[in-house]
Amino acid sequence: MKRTLSLLLLCSLLSFTGFAQSAKVIMESASRFLGTLSAEERQKTHYAFTDSLRYKWTNLPVGLVPRPGIAYGTLSDQSRLAFHRVLSAMLSSQGYLKTTSLMQLDDILNTLYQQAFDSGQIDQRMLTMMQNMKWAHGNYFISIWGKPQTGEAWGLNFGGHHMAISLTSDGQTISMSPYFIGTDPSEVKSGKYAGLRVLSKEEDYGFLLINALTDAQRTVAMLKQDVPKDIITSPQGSQRITSYYGIPASQFTADQKDILTMLIQEYTHNFEHQKAHQLFGKIMKSGLDKVYFAWVGSLENNKPHYYIINGPDFLIEYDNVGFQNDGNHIHAILREKGNDFGDDLLKRHYLEAKH
């Protein structure tokens, strides 16, 4: 018994050591990025950690809601190189590639609207309206809150159209909640990039799970309501999800639980290794049986559909509707309950810090 406890303690210490090391790498890369900026650029990028603007996030286009910080497109090559080191320190390889692909998708979206205008599918008014949304590869904004250093609370936000990445650190550990990603289109239907699906597994694993359920299970999992026009917990809405809906994983077979686990990991494993495993381990410790899965809408792609995965420690929402009601426009979010913008992490930090 003592040996088992000792092994568990050792594993916990090693996990914390790894987590602290990851936080240090992120902190150092953010500090190096700041060092590449001019005084004027730094003034646009750097804010006080206590500034309430840090909590204000959105997924809307920059043309509708301006972002704090410095535009990625205005950076020098040196600063871009340094910022990509920040992204690759914060995110796993899949998370990094999703992030950079979402940025590129904005340029593809502009091209698709221009092609639609050139072929007479839309008029000048519609084209101008879309161009005024200002979605573009360079229109993603970086803001750093506080000073990235050991033992100090600091944060980094990176966002624009269909992206809101929020990192908070106490100097030793990190929070990545809320984490929002989206795609328009979710599948490019024409042109050079036809077939591109940046968030393919968020969609495919969802369909895999709902279609793996028995008729009786599906009756419990599927909610009788219209597909939401957006995620329910969007920053633009006032609604919050406080109840559990659908079917608990305690009613799943082992194979169904495996699919649910894959789907959860598709979200948690967008983060760097230590954070991904810390969050996923927390979810598993609370118990997969306590996680609920609910579905709204069609069981086929390219038709509106929505799902929610809700557990004691986390919430995942996925919505795919589209302006044309064509199920080709994804909004997805992962939230670590109680830890948006590092709430839990910072409470511990301020309790333990010697102020």
C-alpha positions in Angstrom: 0.0 0.0 0.0 2.8 2.4 0.9 4.6 1.5 -2.3 1.5 2.3 -4.4 1.1 5.6 -2.7 4.7 6.4 -3.2 4.4 5.6 -6.9 1.3 7.8 -7.3 3.1 10.6 -5.5 6.1 10.2 -7.8 3.9 10.3 -10.9 2.2 13.5 -9.6 5.5 15.2 -8.9 6.8 14.2 -12.4 3.6 15.5 -14.0 3.9 18.8 -12.1 7.5 19.1 -13.1 6.7 18.5 -16.7 3.8 21.0 -16.5 6.0 23.6 -15.0 8.6 23.0 -17.7 6.0 23.4 -20.4 4.8 26.7 -18.8 8.4 27.9 -18.7 8.9 27.2 -22.4 5.7 29.1 -23.3 6.7 32.0 -21.0 10.2 32.2 -22.5 8.9 32.1 -26.1 6.4 34.9 -25.3 9.1 37.0 -23.7 11.3 36.5 -26.8 8.4 37.5 -29.0 8.0 40.8 -27.1 11.7 41.4 -27.4 11.4 41.5 -31.3 8.8 44.3 -31.2 9.6 48.0 -31.5 8.5 50.3 -28.7 5.4 51.3 -30.7 4.5 47.7 -31.5 5.0 46.7 -27.8 2.6 49.5 -26.7 -0.1 48.0 -29.0 0.6 44.4 -27.8 1.3 44.7 -24.0 -1.5 45.3 -21.4 -1.7 45.2 -17.6 -2.8 41.8 -16.4 -5.6 43.4 -14.4 -7.1 45.1 -17.5 -10.7 43.8 -17.8 -10.4 43.8 -21.5 -8.5 40.5 -21.2 -11.8 38.7 -20.5 -13.7 40.1 -23.5 -13.5 37.6 -26.3 -15.5 37.0 -29.5 -15.5 34.9 -32.6 -17.1 37.5 -34.8 -15.2 39.0 -37.8 -12.8 41.9 -37.0 -14.9 44.2 -39.2 -17.8 43.8 -36.7 -15.8 43.6 -33.4 -12.3 45.1 -33.2 -9.7 43.2 -31.2 -7.1 44.5 -28.7 -3.5 43.9 -29.6 -1.3 43.9 -32.6 -2.4 42.5 -36.0 -0.3 39.5 -37.1 -0.2 40.9 -40.6 1.7 44.0 -39.5 4.5 42.1 -37.9 8.0 41.9 -39.3 9.4 38.5 -40.4 11.5 38.3 -37.2 8.4 38.8 -35.1 6.4 36.3 -37.0 9.1 33.7 -36.6 9.1 34.4 -32.9 5.3 34.2 -32.6 5.1 30.9 -34.4 7.4 29.6 -31.7 4.9 30.8 -29.1 2.1 29.0 -30.9 4.0 25.8 -31.3 4.9 25.9 -27.5 1.2 26.5 -26.5 -0.3 23.9 -28.9 0.3 20.4 -30.1 1.1 19.7 -33.7 -2.6 19.2 -34.5 -3.6 22.3 -32.6 -0.9 24.4 -34.3 -1.9 23.2 -37.8 -5.6 23.9 -37.1 -4.7 27.4 -36.0 -2.6 28.3 -39.0 -5.1 26.6 -41.3 -8.0 28.6 -39.9 -6.0 31.8 -40.6 -5.4 30.6 -44.2 -9.1 29.7 -44.6 -10.0 33.4 -44.3 -8.1 34.1 -47.4 -9.8 31.2 -49.1 -13.2 32.6 -48.0 -12.3 35.9 -49.6 -11.4 34.2 -52.9 -14.6 32.2 -52.9 -16.7 35.3 -52.5 -14.8 37.0 -55.3 -15.3 34.0 -57.5 -19.1 34.0 -56.7 -19.2 37.7 -57.7 -17.3 37.1 -60.9 -19.7 34.3 -61.9 -22.8 36.4 -61.1 -23.9 34.4 -58.1 -23.7 37.4 -55.8 -24.0 41.2 -56.5 -21.6 44.0 -55.7 -23.5 44.9 -52.5 -23.1 41.4 -51.1 -19.4 41.3 -52.1 -18.7 44.7 -50.5 -20.6 43.6 -47.3 -18.4 40.5 -47.1 -15.2 42.4 -47.7 -16.1 44.8 -44.9 -16.0 41.8 -42.5 -12.2 42.2 -42.9 -11.5 38.5 -42.5 -7.9 37.8 -43.7 -4.9 35.8 -42.8 -3.3 38.9 -41.3 -6.3 40.0 -39.3 -5.6 38.0 -36.2 -4.6 39.9 -33.1 -2.0 39.2 -30.4 -2.2 40.6 -26.9 -0.1 39.9 -23.9 -1.3 40.7 -20.4 1.2 41.2 -17.6 4.9 40.2 -17.8 5.7 36.6 -18.8 8.0 35.5 -16.0 8.3 32.8 -13.3 6.0 33.3 -10.3 3.9 36.0 -11.9 0.4 35.9 -13.4 0.3 36.7 -17.1 -1.8 35.9 -20.2 -1.8 35.8 -23.9 -4.9 36.1 -26.2 -4.8 35.4 -29.9 -8.0 35.8 -32.0 -9.9 36.9 -35.0 -12.6 35.5 -37.2 -13.5 32.0 -35.9 -10.7 31.9 -33.4 -10.2 32.8 -29.7 -7.2 31.3 -27.9 -6.9 32.4 -24.3 -3.9 31.4 -22.3 -3.5 32.3 -18.6 -0.5 31.3 -16.5 0.5 31.7 -12.9 4.2 31.3 -14.0 4.1 27.6 -13.4 0.9 26.1 -14.8 -1.5 27.2 -17.6 -5.2 27.4 -18.4 -6.4 27.4 -22.0 -10.1 28.1 -21.4 -12.1 29.3 -23.2 -10.8 27.8 -26.5 -12.9 28.6 -29.6 -12.4 27.5 -33.1 -14.6 27.6 -36.2 -14.6 27.2 -40.0 -16.4 28.8 -42.9 -16.7 26.8 -45.0 -16.2 23.6 -43.0 -15.7 21.9 -46.3 -14.4 24.0 -49.3 -16.6 23.0 -52.2 -14.9 24.5 -55.2 -11.6 25.9 -56.6 -8.0 25.1 -55.8 -8.7 24.0 -52.2 -11.8 22.0 -52.9 -12.2 19.2 -50.3 -10.2 21.0 -47.5 -11.8 20.4 -44.1 -9.8 22.0 -41.3 -12.0 20.7 -38.5 -12.8 17.3 -40.0 -12.5 15.1 -36.9 -14.7 17.4 -34.7 -17.4 16.6 -37.3 -16.6 13.0 -38.3 -16.1 11.7 -34.7 -19.4 13.3 -33.7 -21.3 11.5 -36.5 -19.4 8.3 -35.7 -20.6 8.4 -32.1 -24.3 9.3 -32.7 -24.5 6.7 -35.5 -22.9 4.1 -33.2 -25.8 4.3 -30.7 -28.7 1.9 -30.7 -32.1 3.2 -31.7 -33.1 3.2 -28.0 -29.9 5.1 -27.0 -30.4 7.6 -29.8 -33.9 8.3 -28.6 -32.4 9.5 -25.3 -29.4 11.3 -26.9 -31.3 13.3 -29.5 -33.1 16.4 -28.3 -36.4 17.4 -29.9 -35.6 21.1 -30.8 -34.3 23.2 -33.7 -30.6 23.2 -34.3 -29.2 26.3 -32.5 -28.0 29.1 -34.8 -24.7 29.3 -32.8 -23.1 27.6 -29.8 -25.3 28.4 -26.8 -22.4 29.6 -24.7 -21.2 32.1 -27.3 -20.0 35.5 -25.9 -22.7 37.3 -27.8 -25.5 35.3 -26.0 -26.7 35.4 -22.5 -27.5 31.7 -22.2 -25.4 29.3 -20.2 -25.6 25.6 -19.9 -26.1 24.6 -16.3 -28.0 21.2 -16.7 -27.0 17.9 -18.3 -28.8 16.8 -21.4 -28.9 13.7 -23.5 -27.5 10.3 -22.6 -24.8 9.6 -19.9 -21.8 7.6 -21.0 -22.7 5.1 -18.2 -25.2 3.7 -20.7 -22.6 3.3 -23.4 -20.9 0.1 -24.4 -17.1 -0.2 -24.3 -16.8 0.6 -28.0 -19.1 3.6 -27.7 -17.0 4.9 -24.8 -13.9 4.6 -27.0 -15.5 6.8 -29.7 -16.6 9.3 -27.0 -13.0 9.3 -25.7 -11.6 9.9 -29.2 -14.0 12.9 -29.6 -13.0 14.5 -26.3 -9.3 14.0 -27.1 -9.8 15.7 -30.4 -10.4 18.9 -28.4 -8.1 18.5 -25.4 -5.2 17.3 -27.5 -5.1 20.6 -29.4 -3.0 21.8 -26.5 0.7 21.1 -25.8 1.4 17.7 -24.3 1.4 18.5 -20.6 -1.8 20.6 -20.6 -3.6 18.2 -22.9 -2.9 15.2 -20.6 -3.5 17.2 -17.4 -7.0 18.2 -18.6 -7.8 14.8 -20.1 -6.6 13.1 -16.9 -8.8 15.4 -14.8 -11.8 14.4 -17.0 -11.0 10.7 -16.6 -10.5 11.0 -12.9 -14.0 12.5 -12.4 -15.2 9.5 -14.5 -16.4 9.1 -18.1 -19.7 7.7 -16.8 -20.5 11.2 -15.5 -20.2 12.7 -19.0 -23.4 13.4 -21.0 -23.7 13.5 -24.8 -26.6 15.1 -26.6 -27.3 15.7 -30.3 -29.7 18.0 -32.3 -30.5 17.9 -36.0 -29.5 15.7 -38.9 -27.6 12.5 -38.8 -26.0 13.3 -42.2 -23.3 15.9 -43.0 -24.0 19.0 -45.0 -27.3 19.4 -43.1 -27.6 21.4 -39.8 -26.5 19.5 -36.7 -25.2 20.2 -33.2 -23.8 18.3 -30.3 -22.8 18.9 -26.7 -20.5 16.9 -24.4 -20.9 17.9 -20.8 -19.0 16.6 -17.8 -18.2 17.7 -14.2 -14.9 19.4 -15.4 -15.5 20.5 -18.9 -18.0 21.5 -21.6 -17.7 21.0 -25.4 -20.2 22.5 -27.8 -20.2 22.0 -31.6 -22.6 23.7 -34.0 -22.8 23.3 -37.7 -25.5 25.3 -39.4 -24.3 27.8 -42.0 -25.9 31.0 -43.4 -27.5 28.9 -46.2 -28.7 26.3 -43.6 -26.3 23.9 -45.4 -24.4 22.5 -42.5 -21.1 23.9 -43.8 -20.1 26.4 -41.1 -18.6 25.1 -37.8 -18.4 26.8 -34.4 -16.8 24.7 -31.6 -15.7 25.5 -28.1 -14.0 23.7 -25.2 -14.3 25.2 -21.7 -12.6 23.9 -18.5 -15.3 24.5 -15.9 -14.3 27.1 -13.3 -11.1 27.9 -15.1 -12.1 30.4 -17.8 -9.2 32.8 -18.1 -7.5 30.9 -15.3 -10.0 31.6 -12.6 -9.2 28.5 -10.5 -5.5 28.6 -11.3 -5.3 32.3 -10.2 -7.2 31.7 -6.9 -4.6 29.1 -6.0 -1.8 31.4 -7.1 -2.9 34.3 -5.0 -3.6 32.1 -1.9 -0.1 30.6 -2.1 1.8 33.7 -3.2 3.6 35.7 -0.5 2.1 39.2 -1.1 
